[in-house]
Amino acid sequence: MKHNQVRFVILFGTFAIIAIVTIQVYWLLKAWNMNEKQVNETISIVLNSVAQKMYLYNETVPPHENPVNQLSSNYFVVNINSVIDANILEYYLKSEFSRIGLDVDYEYAIYDCHNDKMVYGNYIPSQRGNKNFSPSSNLPKYNEYFYYFGIRFPSIQNTIVSNMTIWLILTGILLALVLFFSYSILVIFRQKRLSELQKDFINNMTHEFKTPISTINISADVVTHPLITSDPQRLSVYGNIIKQENHRLNMLVDKVLQIARIEKAGFELKRESIELNELINPVVENCRSNSGKEAAISTQLSPEVEKIHADPVHLTNIIYNLLDNALKYSGDKPVILIETLRGTKYIFLRICDNGPGIAPGFQKKVFRKFFRIPTGNVHDIKGFGLGLYYVRNTCKAHKWKISLRSEPGEGCTFIISIPR
């Protein structure tokens, strides 16, 4: 998929999701307000019916205005205009809420005009019950009435929510779709990034293979020339060139196939007891002799480092890959230091170089497969972007830790922590 097509799909999908979520939130809030209004109106009807029955019981004249006044979202006061019998009030409340079919818990208090305070009545739980509720002993007063009772509904929000089950289910489905879309976008980005990385990998691999193949082709032309038999020394030189370039090709192919085997079947470690310092020296000598540069590779190997339990082949490859990277990226005169240290819990293997360093934004990415630090249109350093990926996975298989310390212009230090 082309870049513009990906951008269009993402922008269109994001706009559609934002529009759908906005509409859903709007209707959800509207449904909430409608349900809240409906519940409050039902409660007002019940309380008004209770008030009318109290007027008949007390043989008092009802007030001209509505006796029910809502002071907050869950607190109502009801004007009775006469002394209130708590037992009669509770009986009417229970019977009216039962008759209307509104299953909600509530607590009430009656205003005592002689003491100017609310006298707590009782807490009436709903059928669902609210075992964690602790009744309030201080319901607020209302100065406009003289004989009244206050009633509070502590779980009225739960009642409204229970009336909106279908809306909540639809909202949950919408959220699931949004999450799925977001995940799909991430997958598209990841696949696009991998596609670009694989394209770069194929280009790099083509260039890497082109040089030895061309060298072998030229050498083969020389070797097959009829007059070459009269110059055995020249024949030997070109024969060695073919052998070296063939070895180089095998190394490149093995590196790619090794990563493929790792991803397909995982690591098969053949652990042995290894002297780490003794393993490092031959790798250093091999890199020093084959670097083709004026490389200053020094070692500071602590004699206190004891044997470790590791796969010697993979450990050798780890050291070789780190040294190879240091040599490639440290210019014409690399200065590399290899250290081994013995800590309290770990043995540390450190490889430091004088290269250009790595910016903080790329330090975690360098361990990804195919990743190479962007250098614009300059591609003077060859590679597949597989070396550090292999190092990280090998360390992970050994249950070691690998970390990178670097600042731009100050080189890199790779640290492998091996449990003792």
Secondary structure, DSSP 8 states (H G I E B T S, - for coil): --HHHHHHHHHHHHHHHHHHHHHHHHHHHHHHHHHHHHHHHHHHHHHHHHHHHHHHHHT----SS-SEEE-SSSEEEEE-SS---HHHHHHHHHHHHHHHT----EEEEEEETTTTEEEEEEEE--SS--TT----S-----TT-SSEEEEE-TTHHHHHHHTTHHHHHHHHHHHHHHHHHHHHHHHHHHHHHHHHHHHHHHHHHHHHHHHHHHHHHHHHHHHTSGGGGG-HHHHHHHHHHHHHHHHHHHHHHHHHHHHHHHHHH------EEE-HHHHHHHHHHHHHHHS-S--EEEEEE-TT---EEE-HHHHHHHHHHHHHHHHHHS-SS-EEEEEEEE-SSEEEEEEE--S----GGGTTGGGSTT-----TT---S---S-HHHHHHHHHHHHT-EEEEEE-TTS-EEEEEEEE-
